[in-house]
Amino acid sequence: MNKTGFLIVGLFVCVLLTGCGNSGKSQAEKANSAEKPVRTEIARMVETEERVEFSALLQPLEETLLSFEVPGRIVSLEKKESDNAGPGDVLAGLDASEYRIRTEIAGASLGQAEANLNQTLKGARDQEIENVKAVYEKAKAVYDKAVLDVQRVENLWREQFVSQSDYELALTNLSVAQNDFNAAQAAYDLILEGASAEMRELAEAGYRLAEGNNSLARLALEKTQLMAPFEGTILAKFAANGQLVAAGTPVFRFGNIDTLKLNLAVPDYNISAWSKDDLVTVSLYGREKPGVVSNIAAAANVQTGTVNVEVTIENPDHDWLPGQVAVCSHVLKSHLSIFVPVEAIVSLSGASPYVFVKEDGRAVPKQVTLGKLKDNRVQILSGLESGSEVIVSGAGELFAGVPVKNAGGEAQ
């Protein structure tokens, strides 16, 4: 081929290359200028709460095991499980016949002691004084006669008109008469003077003893009835009619379930965020009730490093039961944060997640710091300002600077 042929071929190739270059540049410009349809929303600050949750058993506000304080045989059970009772209501009773007899005996002893005390304190009546005086005068007359008899028999004995035995008999009669006279004189003097201080103290002590025994007997009789100590509900029954029970044997488990409580083991490093009368939310199988922090222990458990926090929940319908496990949610603090849909996050599992915002009609990436996930929305801790128009749909297909347009209207 001559030089003219080579020149024609070269010009042809240049024309082809120039045409191809112009065609490629046109396609790229078209790709860059095409607007991507996206959906956006305006980033706004919303209040968010930092919460902690604890699980615990529901318990009655008050609870006790009820038992008789005296032994006996149960003859009546007035209440059954789930029955309500008020303070002083009779729940059960023992056979009280023996306790009634003991009360009657104690009452009679008290009456006797009272009569003895009255007699000791008031002294003898006039008729009693006259009777004792008559005994005294009779004993004195017998004694005086015995003295004269001894004198007469002694003279006769000296003259040997009576025997020695007659004389000794007279002396014996004198000794007996003298003893009787001394006793009658002492009784007469005592009734005239009244009871001594020692006798009065003895009578008073006897009365107090009888009075105490009577009170104990009556108290034991009262304790044959088992009564409710406060407003509550029978939670369990442990005895039956006819059963012989000892003092202290449990008969009922009794508690107040109008108000329930939770005992929460709160870590000691977190206890400063709790205060008495704080409001909390308690949930049970999807149902919620408000609760109140009623007490915070004054000391931490040295073994677990936790502090007991008591929460009370009103339960007037008894629809929540002791023994069920409830969850208590407590707000530690609240603050404002931005939340965006999960779909807006690019490289969600990567080290540097980011979102696209729409600025001047183009997609602009913003590196962000993520927080908590809540209701399919992610908390943005930093990197995004309130008021930004965040691309929440189609972000995975975008790159920096690509033109975008809202699909379906302006951002909300």
C-alpha positions in Angstrom: 0.0 0.0 0.0 1.3 3.5 -0.9 1.5 6.5 1.5 -1.8 7.8 0.3 -3.5 4.5 1.4 -2.0 4.5 4.9 -3.1 8.2 5.4 -6.7 7.4 4.5 -6.9 4.4 6.9 -5.4 6.5 9.7 -7.9 9.2 9.2 -10.7 6.7 9.3 -9.5 5.1 12.6 -9.3 8.6 14.2 -12.8 9.4 13.1 -14.1 6.1 14.6 -12.2 6.7 17.9 -13.5 10.2 18.2 -17.1 9.0 17.6 -16.8 6.3 20.3 -15.4 8.8 22.8 -18.2 11.2 22.3 -20.8 8.5 22.6 -19.3 7.2 26.0 -19.2 10.7 27.5 -22.8 11.3 26.6 -24.0 8.1 28.3 -22.0 8.9 31.6 -23.5 12.4 31.7 -26.9 11.0 31.2 -26.4 8.6 34.1 -25.1 11.3 36.4 -27.9 13.7 35.5 -30.8 11.1 36.1 -32.5 11.8 39.4 -33.0 8.9 41.8 -36.4 8.6 43.3 -36.2 8.4 47.1 -38.3 8.9 50.2 -37.2 11.3 52.9 -38.2 12.5 56.3 -37.1 15.4 58.4 -34.9 14.5 61.3 -36.5 15.8 64.6 -35.6 15.6 68.2 -37.9 13.3 70.2 -37.9 12.6 73.9 -36.4 9.3 74.8 -36.2 7.5 78.1 -33.4 5.4 79.6 -35.2 2.6 81.4 -34.2 -0.4 83.5 -36.3 -3.5 84.0 -36.4 -6.0 86.9 -38.4 -9.2 87.3 -39.8 -10.2 90.7 -42.5 -12.2 92.3 -45.8 -10.5 93.2 -46.4 -10.7 96.9 -49.2 -9.6 99.3 -48.6 -6.3 100.9 -49.1 -8.0 104.3 -49.0 -11.8 104.8 -49.1 -14.1 107.8 -49.7 -17.7 108.9 -52.7 -17.8 111.2 -52.9 -20.4 114.0 -54.6 -21.0 117.3 -52.7 -19.9 120.4 -54.3 -22.7 122.5 -54.6 -26.5 121.7 -57.9 -28.1 120.9 -60.2 -29.8 118.3 -61.4 -27.7 115.4 -65.2 -27.6 115.2 -65.8 -24.8 112.7 -64.0 -23.4 109.7 -66.0 -20.3 108.7 -63.9 -19.3 105.7 -62.5 -21.1 102.6 -59.7 -20.2 100.2 -60.2 -16.9 98.3 -62.7 -15.6 100.9 -62.2 -12.1 102.1 -62.3 -11.1 105.8 -62.1 -7.9 107.8 -60.3 -7.2 111.1 -61.9 -9.3 113.9 -63.9 -11.6 111.6 -64.0 -15.2 113.0 -62.3 -17.6 110.6 -62.3 -20.8 112.7 -63.2 -22.1 116.2 -62.1 -24.8 118.6 -64.3 -26.9 121.0 -64.5 -24.5 123.9 -66.3 -26.7 126.5 -63.2 -27.4 128.6 -62.1 -23.8 128.5 -65.6 -22.7 129.7 -65.4 -25.0 132.7 -62.0 -23.6 133.6 -63.4 -20.1 133.4 -66.2 -21.0 135.7 -63.8 -22.5 138.3 -61.5 -19.5 138.1 -64.5 -17.2 138.6 -65.6 -19.1 141.7 -62.1 -18.9 143.1 -62.1 -15.2 142.5 -65.4 -14.8 144.3 -64.1 -16.7 147.3 -60.9 -14.7 147.4 -62.8 -11.5 147.2 -65.1 -12.5 150.1 -62.1 -13.4 152.2 -60.4 -10.1 151.4 -63.5 -8.1 152.4 -63.8 -10.0 155.7 -60.2 -9.3 156.5 -60.4 -5.7 155.7 -63.7 -4.9 157.3 -63.2 -7.0 160.4 -65.7 -9.2 162.4 -69.4 -8.3 162.8 -71.0 -7.7 166.2 -72.6 -11.1 166.3 -69.2 -12.8 165.6 -67.6 -10.7 168.4 -70.3 -11.7 170.9 -69.8 -15.4 170.0 -66.1 -15.2 170.5 -66.6 -13.3 173.8 -69.0 -16.0 175.0 -66.4 -18.7 174.3 -63.8 -16.6 176.1 -65.9 -16.1 179.2 -66.8 -19.8 179.3 -63.2 -20.8 179.0 -62.3 -18.3 181.8 -65.0 -19.7 184.1 -63.8 -23.2 183.5 -60.2 -22.1 184.2 -61.2 -20.3 187.4 -63.0 -23.4 188.6 -60.1 -25.6 187.8 -57.8 -23.4 189.9 -60.2 -23.7 192.8 -60.5 -27.4 192.4 -56.7 -27.8 192.4 -56.5 -25.8 195.6 -59.2 -27.8 197.3 -57.9 -31.2 196.2 -54.3 -30.2 197.2 -55.5 -29.5 200.8 -57.4 -32.7 200.9 -54.4 -34.6 199.5 -52.1 -33.1 202.1 -54.6 -34.3 204.8 -54.6 -37.6 203.0 -58.3 -37.5 202.4 -57.8 -38.0 198.6 -55.4 -40.1 196.6 -52.4 -39.0 194.7 -54.2 -39.9 191.4 -57.1 -37.6 192.3 -54.6 -34.8 192.9 -52.9 -35.4 189.6 -56.2 -35.5 187.8 -57.0 -32.1 189.2 -53.7 -30.7 188.0 -54.4 -32.1 184.5 -57.8 -30.6 184.3 -56.2 -27.2 185.3 -53.7 -27.5 182.5 -56.3 -28.2 179.9 -58.6 -25.4 181.1 -55.6 -23.0 181.1 -54.8 -23.9 177.4 -58.4 -23.4 176.4 -58.6 -20.1 178.2 -55.4 -18.8 176.6 -56.7 -19.7 173.1 -60.1 -18.1 173.7 -58.4 -15.0 175.1 -56.2 -14.8 172.0 -59.2 -15.1 169.7 -61.1 -12.5 171.6 -58.2 -10.1 171.5 -57.7 -10.7 167.8 -61.3 -10.1 166.9 -61.3 -6.9 168.9 -58.1 -5.6 167.3 -58.9 -6.7 163.7 -56.6 -8.5 161.2 -52.9 -7.8 161.4 -51.0 -6.2 158.5 -49.6 -9.6 157.5 -53.1 -11.1 157.4 -54.3 -8.2 155.2 -51.4 -8.7 152.8 -52.0 -12.4 152.6 -55.7 -11.8 151.7 -54.8 -9.2 149.1 -52.2 -11.5 147.5 -54.8 -14.3 147.4 -57.3 -12.0 145.6 -54.7 -10.9 143.0 -53.7 -14.4 142.3 -57.4 -15.5 141.8 -58.0 -12.4 139.6 -55.0 -13.3 137.4 -56.1 -16.9 137.1 -59.6 -15.7 136.1 -58.2 -13.4 133.4 -56.0 -16.2 132.0 -59.0 -18.5 131.9 -61.1 -15.9 130.1 -58.3 -15.2 127.6 -57.8 -18.8 126.8 -61.6 -19.1 126.2 -61.4 -16.1 123.8 -58.4 -17.7 122.0 -60.6 -20.7 121.0 -61.8 -18.4 118.1 -59.3 -17.6 115.3 -59.9 -14.1 114.0 -58.5 -12.1 111.1 -55.8 -9.6 112.2 -56.4 -7.2 109.3 -58.3 -6.7 106.0 -57.3 -9.6 103.7 -58.0 -12.8 101.8 -57.6 -16.5 102.6 -54.7 -17.6 100.4 -54.4 -21.2 101.6 -56.1 -23.5 104.1 -54.1 -26.1 106.1 -56.6 -27.7 108.5 -60.0 -29.4 108.5 -63.0 -29.8 110.8 -62.4 -32.3 113.5 -58.7 -32.0 113.4 -56.8 -31.9 116.7 -54.3 -29.1 116.6 -51.5 -27.9 118.9 -50.9 -24.3 119.7 -49.1 -22.6 116.8 -50.2 -25.2 114.1 -50.9 -23.2 110.9 -54.5 -23.2 109.9 -54.7 -20.4 107.2 -52.3 -18.4 105.1 -53.8 -14.9 105.1 -52.7 -11.8 103.2 -53.8 -8.4 101.9 -53.8 -8.7 98.1 -55.8 -5.4 97.5 -52.3 -4.1 97.3 -49.4 -6.2 96.0 -45.7 -5.5 96.3 -42.5 -6.4 94.4 -39.1 -6.7 96.1 -36.5 -5.6 93.5 -32.8 -6.3 93.8 -31.3 -3.1 92.4 -27.5 -2.9 91.8 -25.9 -0.6 94.4 -24.2 1.5 91.6 -27.7 2.3 90.2 -29.5 3.0 93.4 -28.9 6.7 93.3 -31.4 6.9 90.4 -34.2 5.6 92.6 -36.2 7.6 95.1 -39.1 6.9 97.4 -42.5 7.7 95.8 -41.0 7.3 92.2 -43.6 6.1 89.7 -42.9 2.9 87.8 -44.7 0.7 85.3 -45.4 -2.9 86.2 -46.4 -5.3 83.4 -47.8 -8.9 83.5 -48.5 -10.8 80.4 -49.0 -7.6 78.3 -51.1 -5.8 80.9 -49.7 -2.8 82.7 -50.4 -1.2 86.1 -48.8 1.8 87.7 -46.6 1.2 90.7 -45.0 3.4 93.4 -41.6 2.9 95.1 -42.7 2.6 98.7 -39.4 1.8 100.4 -35.7 1.6 99.8 -33.5 -0.5 102.1 -31.1 1.4 104.2 -28.2 -1.0 103.5 -26.9 -3.0 100.6 -26.7 -6.8 100.6 -23.0 -7.5 101.1 -23.2 -10.8 99.3 -25.0 -9.7 96.2 -24.1 -6.0 96.1 -27.8 -5.1 95.6 -30.2 -2.9 97.5 -33.8 -4.0 98.1 -36.4 -1.7 96.6 -40.1 -2.3 97.4 -42.7 -1.3 94.8 -46.4 -1.4 95.6 -49.2 -2.0 93.0 -52.9 -1.4 93.7 -54.9 -4.6 92.9 -58.5 -3.9 93.9 -60.0 -6.5 91.5 -57.6 -9.2 92.6 -56.8 -9.9 88.9 -53.1 -10.2 89.6 -52.1 -13.0 92.0 -49.3 -13.5 94.5 -46.6 -15.8 93.1 -46.9 -14.5 89.5 -43.7 -13.0 88.0 -44.1 -9.3 86.9 -41.7 -6.9 85.2 -41.0 -3.5 86.7 -39.8 -0.7 84.4 -38.2 2.4 85.9 -37.2 5.5 84.0 -33.7 6.5 85.0 -33.5 9.7 82.9 -35.0 11.2 79.7 -33.4 13.3 77.0 -33.9 14.4 73.4 -32.6 12.2 70.5 -33.0 11.7 66.8 -34.3 8.4 65.6 -34.3 7.3 61.9 -35.7 4.1 60.3 -33.3 1.2 60.1 -33.5 1.4 56.3 -31.8 4.8 56.3 -28.6 3.3 57.7 -25.9 2.3 55.2 -23.3 -0.3 56.4 -25.3 -0.9 59.5 -23.0 -3.8 60.5 -19.8 -2.0 59.5 -17.4 0.0 61.5 -18.5 3.4 60.1 -22.3 3.6 59.5 -23.7 6.6 57.7 -26.9 8.0 56.3 -27.7 10.1 53.2 -29.3 13.5 53.5 -30.8 15.5 50.7 -29.0 18.8 50.2 -29.6 21.0 47.2 -31.2 18.0 45.4 -28.3 15.7 45.8 -27.5 12.8 48.2 -24.8 13.8 50.8 -23.4 11.0 53.1 -23.2 11.8 56.8 -21.2 9.5 59.1 -23.2 8.9 62.3 -22.9 7.2 65.7 -25.7 4.8 66.5 -27.5 4.2 69.7 -30.4 2.0 70.7 -32.8 0.3 68.4 -36.4 0.9 69.3 -39.5 0.0 67.2 -37.4 -0.5 64.1 -35.8 2.9 64.4 -32.2 3.6 65.3 -31.1 6.3 67.7 -28.5 8.7 66.2 -26.1 9.9 68.9 -24.0 12.2 66.7 -23.4 13.1 63.1 -26.9 14.3 62.2 -28.6 17.6 63.0 -32.2 18.2 63.7 -34.0 19.5 60.6 -31.9 17.5 58.1 -33.9 15.8 55.3 -32.8 12.1 55.7 -33.2 9.7 52.9 -35.0 6.7 54.4 -35.7 4.6 51.3 -33.4 3.6 48.5 -30.2 4.7 50.4 -28.4 1.5 49.6 -28.4 2.4 45.9 -27.0 5.9 46.3 -23.5 7.4 46.2 -22.2 10.8 47.1 -23.5 13.7 44.9 -26.1 11.7 43.0 -29.2 13.8 42.1 -32.3 12.6 44.0 -36.0 13.6 44.0 -38.8 12.8 46.5 -41.1 10.1 45.4 -44.6 10.6 46.6 -44.3 14.2 47.8 -42.2 16.3 50.1 -40.6 14.9 53.3 -42.7 14.9 56.4 
